[in-house]
């Protein structure tokens, strides 16, 4: 069974780099359904642009909460 969560992100380039350079390297945000989500900042690397990371993303996990995929929605 796959679980999907949609998150809206707006990270400046500096915020992304700050997260990437820290020891923790985790993004913590709230999904549209109100659930708190934590995931490695490295998952966002393909989506980093000049201004940072902006948009809505669908994160798919298996039944055990293991990451399967991330895709940009908008």
Number of C-alpha atoms within 10 A of each C-alpha: 7 12 14 16 18 20 21 18 16 13 16 16 15 11 12 21 15 11 17 18 10 9 7 10 16 16 17 12 15 15 20 12 9 10 12 12 15 12 15 15 17 14 15 18 13 11 14 15 11 7 12 18 20 17 13 17 19 17 20 18 17 13 10 9 10 12 17 12 12 17 15 16 11 9
